Amino acid sequence: MKLIITTLLLSLLLTSNMISAQPGSTREERVKWFTDARFGMFIHWGLYSGAEGIWKGERLRNGNNYAEWIRYRNRISREEYGTLTSRFNWNKINPEEWVLLAKKAGMKYIIITAKHHDGVAIWNSKISDYNLSKLCNTDRDVIKELSSACRKHGIKLAFYYSHWLDWEHPYGWDHNQEITGKVTDEQYNRYWQEKVLPQLRELLTNYGDIAMLWFDMWVDHKTTIVKKEQLEQVIKLIRELQPNCLINSRLGLTVSNTDIDFETMGDNQFGAYYQNYAWETSGTIAHSWGYNALENQWKSTSQLLQSLIDNVSLNGGFTLNIGPRADGSVPYEGIRRLNDMGTWLSKQGESIYGSSGLPLRPGQNDWGRITTKKIDASRQSVFLQVYNWPLDHVLRLTGILSAPQRIELITQAGKLPLKFSQNGPLTHIQLPDNPGNPFVSTIVVHYAQPLNLDAQVVAESSFGGFSLNGRNNSDSSSKYELKPYDGVRPAHFVIDKPGQLTWKFYAPEAGKYKFDLSFHNAARNDIECTVTVLDQTLHQQLKPSGQVVVEPHDYNTDEFVNTRMGNIDIPKKGYYELTIRFNPKARETLFFNSIWINKAEK
């Protein structure tokens, strides 16, 4: 009987261990909470926080002013760097205050710099005595306290860990070794086996559930000293100890590897187009990541909200960084912005949490962005995030063919019903005089059926016309090169051979429409151009346009001029195809910017 009971207990124990050790099956299941959360806090806090971007009366020796790099930039010795512990006031340091700040801001997770490039662990690591607890001669463990506070307040905890760079370990990588070349592959592997893997084991073992490990190798691992086998050791360790812990692409591998759960964009790099996998931007609330006493580049609340919304509209998230001081305090400017964002999310969070975007052209509606959320198999809510409240109080939405069930403006007092009309892919919404929110207004469009979209039609401008340009033309296989906006010249096609471009637009009513062309003719001769809609054609010889002064006594650039092509009669409302043909001769070049179409005045 004892043998049977023992066998059953062992079987139950093994089964329990197997269940707890099961990974989240698929990457999609592991990242579900992350793609629902959309918004989290990054905390850069470590020994560098005591320097505040200044060393011995000298500011950081690099124009990027990233205060957490001061040891490397200002060539500070290991011993002198350790003296910064005198700046830490442990009577004031309270990690729970960071958690409460994140919660009030509407954030769902916290990532803290457990070990940055300086190699200093901010927890009481048994692997290296060069950790914040021992250097400060305190029994406190900030990571343990933060972990408890996160559990208490329902915030997921994640760790930043610098695996590639370590300025403390004798065999860790230091960029200056590109010159000195002192560390061999064998020595670097000692650092990996002696510090990286054991410290990661500590973090994954001693602090409860860890939502993600956020690594920081921003280049391809093949261009570094790090070997793929070493990265695979990290993955294996994480999957063994905490199978559902997320891993970001800055481990050194791309999301094509199924063990990489999400892509991290470049620092403060926001999305440009819709991605069908999990991704995020890590960005700063000001400029520096660690606290910098000379900081003066605080981003506005509107800018931060728009960064979050822009990413969500493209299926991404936003991890917003704060840099507390050595006493744990957060600058007032940061607190104010986070509180403002939290107030906005308390009313309009439904448009962010669990939301994504529509597969329309990014930024096609010039008044703001669109996020969306499916309610069930048929119903769907579309959120119009209005950055610029139209002066004529008409919001022009383009690209959704489905008929709205109802439309509401979210206000502080509740949801205000709005009148609307629909004409093909164009929906006009009547707005009140005042926006629903001083930062970003959110309009909820309710649909009772799955959405039917038109992703090709040219969007209607807030001014009531249509701009046909290189970002919305129908011919994706155009033979012409599209040059982006370069700061003075608008985006334009380089027309250096005969050919044509096409667009699909929707005329909201019958009548006479004006067609204006924006171009630069770099040739010495006129270049022939024709615009055709239905069987009506407008011809024009585009004259050389020369140069325009950008700055007095400084420099000139190509002048883009506007010319009236003429008028075309549209017989009835509906879809039309516009074709523009160019006929430059050999060695002639035209820069085509756009065609502007709007209803002619009677």
N, C-alpha and C positions, 0 to 999 in steps of 0.2 A: 504493500500500500504506500509506504514511504517512497519507494522507487517510482511508483506511478505518479504520486503527487509532485515529487521533484521533477519528473519528466514534464508534467503538465505546466509547472511553474516556469521551467526553462523554456518550454515552447511558447508560453505566453510572453515571456520576457523577450525572446528573440523576435516574435511577431511584432511586439510593441516597438522594439528598436528598429525593425525593418520599416514599419509604418512611419515612424518619426524621421527616419533617414531618407524617405522617398523624396526625390526632388519634385518640384512643382510640375512634373510630367513634361509640359512643353514650355517653351519660352513665353508664349502668349498667356499661359496661365500664371506664370511667375510675375509678369509685368502688369497684370490687370490692375492691381492696386495703384501702381505708379502712373498708368495712363488715366486712371480716374482722378488721382490726386492733383496732377498738373502743376502744383505750386508748392515749393518747399524753401527752407532756409539753409543757406550755407554759412558756416561760422569759421572764419580764419582767426584763430587765437592760439598763441604759443609764446615761446620765449622772445620772439621778435616783437611781440606786442609791447614789451617794456622799452624798446628803443624808439618807437613811434616815428620811424623813418628818419631819425637823426642820430648820428654817432660822433661824439666828441665835438659837438658844435657844428658839424658838417652834415648837410642833407644827403640823402641817398645819391650815390654816384651813378645814376642812370635816369634817363629822361622819362622812363615809364612810371617812376615813382611807386613801384610795388614794394611796400614797406617790409613785407615778409622775406624779401631777398637781401636785406641789409647786410647780413653776415658775409655773403658772397660778394656783393657789390663793393662794400667798403673794406674788404679784406681783413675781417676781424678774426683774431685767433680764437681757438676753442675755449681757452681759459678766460679771456676777457669777455667773450660772449656770455659765458656762464654768470658773470657778475650782474647781468640784467635781472636776476631773480630779486634783487633788492627793490625793484619797482613794483613787485606783486604784493597787493594788500589782501591777505587771505581772510581778513575780517569782513571784507566787502564782496568777495567773489561768491556768487550764488548762481550756479547753472540753471536753477529752476526759473530764474527771471528771464533767461533766454527762451526757455520753453514757453513761458506765458506770453512773451512778446510774439513768438511765432504763432501761437494759437490765436491770439487776438488779431493777428494779421491775416488769418484764414489759411495759413500754411499747414500742410499735412505731414511733413517729414522734416528732419534736421540732419544735415551732414556737417560733421565737425572735423577739423584737421587734427586727427589723432597723431600723425607724424607728418610734418612738412619736410621740405628739402633740407632744412637745417639738421635733420636727424634726431631732433629732440622729441621723445614720446611725451605727450601731455598726461598720460596715465602713469600709474605706479608700476612700470614694467619691470619684471624680474629678469628680462633679457639684457637690458642695458641700464647701468646706473646713471647714464646721461639722460635722465627723464625729469620732468618738471617737479614731481613730488620730491625726489631725492635732492635735486638742485636747490629747491626751496626749503628743504628740511621740514617737510610737513607730511603728516600721515594721510592727508586728504587725497582722494583720487577723483579728479574732475569728471572723468569718463563714467565712473560708477555713479556719481551724483546725477549726472546728466541722464544716464540710463534710467535711474529711478524716477526722475521727474518726467521723462517722456512716457514711461508706462503709466504714471499717475494721471497724466493729462491727455492720453490717447494720441500721442505723436510718435510716428515711426522714427527710429534712430538709425543713422548710417554713419560710416566712417570714411573720411578721406585718408588715404595712406600713400605717401610718396615712396614708390618701390624702386624706380629707376635712379633717382638722385638721392644722395645722402652725404652731406658735407661733414658729418661727424665720424662715421666709421672709416678706419684707415683704408679700407678697400671699396668703400662706396664710390659712386661716380660723382665727379666734380667736373663741370664743363671745362675748367682750366686744364684738365688732363688731355684735351684735344691738342694742347701745346706740349705738355710735359710727357704724356704717354706713359705714366708710371704704373697704372693698374693693368694687370694682365687678366685674361679671361678666367684663369684659375683663381686668382685673387678675388676677382669680382664674385665668383661663385661662392667663395668663402663668406663674403658679406651676405649673399643671398641665403645661404644655408644657416649662417650664424645669427642673422638679425631679421631679415624679411619674413621668412616662413615662420620662425618661432614667435615673432611679434604678432603676425596675423593670427596665429593659433591662439594667442592670448586674447586678442580682440574678439575672436569668434567663440571663445569658450567661457569667458568670465563675465560677460555683460548682457546675458539674455539674448533675445531675438534681435538680430541685426538685419535691417531691411536691405542694405546694399553696402558694398565696398566700392568706393569711388577712387579710381587710380588716376594718375596724372602724367602719363607719357603722351605728349601731344604730337609726336612724330611717329612714323612707322618704326616698329621695333628693329627692323632690319638695318636701320641707319644708326642704331645704338649698340652698346656693348651687351644688351640684354638678349638672351637666346630664347627661341620659341619654347624649348624644353622647360626653361625656368618659368615661363608664363603658364605653361600647362601644369606645372607643379602647384602654382597658386590656385588655378581653377580646380584641380583635384582636391586640394585642401578645403576650399570653400564648399564644394559640393558634398564632401564627406561630413563636415561639421555643421554647416547650415545650408542645406540643399536649396532653400528658397531665397537665399541672399542674392540680390541682383549684382551684376558685374557690368561696369561701363566699358565703352570701347577704348578708353585711354589706358586700359591695361596694356594695350599695344597690338590688339587684334581688331578686325572689323566685324560688323554685325553679320557678315556672311558666316561667321563661326557661331553655331547655335548656342554656345555657352556664353557668348556676349549678349547681354539682355537688352541693352539700349545704346544708342549712339550719343556721345557728348560732342556737341559742336565746339568750335574754337571759343576761347574766352570772349564773352560779350558778342558772339556771332549768332545772329538770329536767323530764322528760317527764311528761305526764298521760295520754296515750293512744297507741296503736300508730299509727305513721306508715309508709306503704308506700314511702317514699323515704329517702335517706340524710340523717341529721341528727346533731348532736352538741351537747353542753353543754360550754362552757368554764367551769371552776370553780376556785376557789382552795383551797389546802391549809390556809390559815388565813383571813385576811380580806383584807388588802391584796394587790395583785398585785405591785407592786414591793416591795423589802425595806423594812420599817418597824421601826425599833428599838423601838417601843412596842407591837408586836404581842402580843396575848394571847388570840387567838380561834382557836387551833388546833383543827381538826376531828379527831375520833377516827378510828382506822383502820376501825372498824366503820362509821362514818358514810360514809367515803370509799368503802369496798367496796360498801356498799348503794347509794350514788349510781351507781356504775358498773353494778352488777347491775340496778338499776331501769331505767336507760336501755337496756341491752342487751335487757331483757325487752320493751321497746317499740320495738325495732329501731333504737336510737340508740347513740351512742358517748359517751365522756367524755375530755376533754382537761384534765388536771390541772396547775395552775400552781404553779411555785415562783418565788421571788424571791431570787436570790443576792445577796450583799453586793458591794461594789465590788471586793473582792479575789477574787471568784469563789466564795467559800465558801457552802455551803448550811447554814442553821440545823439543829442536831441534831434538833429536833422534826420537821422535814420529812424528813430522812434516815431517821429511825426509822419513820415512817409509810410511806414508799415501800418500805423494805426489808420491812416486814410485808406490804404488798400484793404484793410480788414473791414472797415465800414462799407466800402463798395461791395466787397464779396458777401457781406452779411445780407445784402439785398439782391445782388446780381450773381451770386455764386453758382446758381443753377446753369448759367451760361458758360461756366468754366469747368466745374467738377464733373467728371464723366462725360464731358463734351468733346467734340472734335470739330472738323471742318467739312466743307462741301468741296467736291472736286471741280470747282470753277477756277477760272484764272486767278492766281494770287493777286489780291489788291485791285481787282477789276472795278469794284465800286469805290469811287473816289471819296465817299463820305466816311469810310471806315472799313470794318472787317465783319465776317460772318462766322459764327460758331453754331453748332447744332447738336441735338441729343435726341435719340430715338426713345419714345415713351413705351411703345410696345411694337408688335409686328407690323402695325399699320400706321399708328400715330407718330408724329415727329414734330419737335419744336425747333424752330430756326431763330437764332438770336442775332439781331442786327446791332452791331456795336458801333455807335455813331460817334466818331471823333469830331466831326465838323457839322454843327447844327445848321441845316439849310436856311438861308435868309428868307426864301419864299415859303418856308414851312411845308415843303413837299419833299419827302424822301423817295428817291427813285431807285428801286431795286430791280436788277436785271439778272435773268438767268434761270428763274424758277417758273415752270409752266403750270404746276399744280395750283389749284385755287385755294387760297387761305380760308380756314374756317373762321378765325377771328385774329385780330392783331391788338396788342396791348403795349403800352409804355410803362416800364417799371419806374415808379417814383418812390420817394420816401414814405408817402402816405398809402401806397399800394399800387395796383395795376390799373392804368387808365385806358379804357377802350379807345381805339382809333378808327376813323373811317378810312377806307381804301378803295381803289379801283384797279382792275387788272386788264391788261391789253396784251395778249400774247405772252412773251417772256418779260414784259415790263409791268411792274407793280408800283403804283403811286400811293403813298401813305400820307394822309393829312396830319400834320404835326401841330401841337399847341405852340404858343409863343415861346415858352421857356423849356429848356432841356430837362430831361428827367434826372440828370445828375451833373454836377459841376465839372467832373473829370471826363467820364465816358458815359453816355446814355445807352440804355439797352432796350430795344424793342423786341418783343416776343411775337413771332408769327407762328400760329398753330395750324398744323395740317392734319387732316383726318385720314389721309392716305399716303402711301410711300411717295417720295418726291420724284417728279419728272423734271429733269434738268436740261437746259440748253447751254452747254459749255463753250459753244463756238460763236454765239452771237456777240456782237460788239456791245459793251455796256453803255447805258445812257449816262451822260455826265450830270452832275448836280445842277448844271446850268441849262439842262434841257437839250443839249446837242449830243453829237456822237464824234468821238475822235478815233479815226482809223489809223493805226500805227503798227510798228514792228512787234508790239507785245500782244496784239489781238488779231493779226491777219490769219486767214484760213489756210493758207498754203504753207504747211510746216516744212515742205521740201523745197522751199525757195532757193534759187541759185545765187541769191544775193546775200552778202555778209551783213549781219546786224551788229552795228557798233553801239555799245552802251553809252549812256550819259557820262561825259568825262569831266563834269564840273562847269563847263562853259558851253559846250555843244550838246544839243539834245540827242537822245538815242536816234539812230538813223540807219537806213539801208544804204550800202555802197552800190550805186547803180553804175556798173562799168561795162555792161554789155546789154544788147537788146533783150527784153523779157517783160514779164508782167507779175503783178501781185493781186491777190483777191481777198475780199472780206465778205462776211455775211452780216447784214444789219437788218434791223426791224424798224420800219417806218410806222409810227403810231397812228398816223392819219394820212389821208390823201392831201395832195397840195403841191405847191412849188417849194423845192428845197435848194438851199445855197450850198455850193461846194468850194471850199477854200483849201489851197495847197501850201504846205510849208516845206521849203527845200533850200539847199545850197548848191549852186552850179559852179563847180571848180574849173570848168573848161573855159576856153576863150570864145566859144561859139554857143548859140542857142541850142538847146536839146529838146527834141520833140517829146510831148507827153499827151496821152489821151486817157480820159476817164469814161467808162461805159457802165450804164445801168439800163437794164432791159435793152431796147433798141436805140436809146439816146446816148449820144457821144459828145463829150466836150474836148476840144482840141486846144492846145496852147504850146507855144515855143517858150521854154523857160530860159530866161536871160542869165548871163554870168552875174553872180551876186557879190563877188569880192570879199573884202575883209571888214571887220568891225573892231573898234578899240575896246578891249576888256578893262584895262586899267590905264589911266593917263600916264604917259612916259614909261610904260612898262611893257605891255605886249598886246598883240592883236590875235584874233582868231577868225575862223570862217563865219561869215554872216549868213544866217538862215532867214529868208524872207518869206512873207506870206503873199499869195496872189489869189485873186478870185478867178476860179476856173469858169464859173457860170452857174446857171440854174437848171434843174431837171424837174420835170413834172412827174410826181408819183401818183399813179391812177387810183390806188386804194391802199388802205393799211395792210401791212403784212411783211413777209420776208423778201429781201432783195439781195442779189449778189452784185458787188461793185468790183470792177476790174480796172486796174490802172496799168497802162503799157508805156514803156520807155524805149527810146530808140537812139541811144548815144552812138556816135561814130567811134572808130578805133582811137584809143588813148584819150577818150573823153570820159569824165566821171561826174556823176550827180549824186549828192547826198539827199535822200528822201526822208523827211521826218514824219509827216502825217497829212491826212485829209480831215478837215473839220466839216461836218454836215449839220445843218440846222434848218428849221422851217423858216422860209422867207416871210418877212412881214408883208401884210396885205396893203 
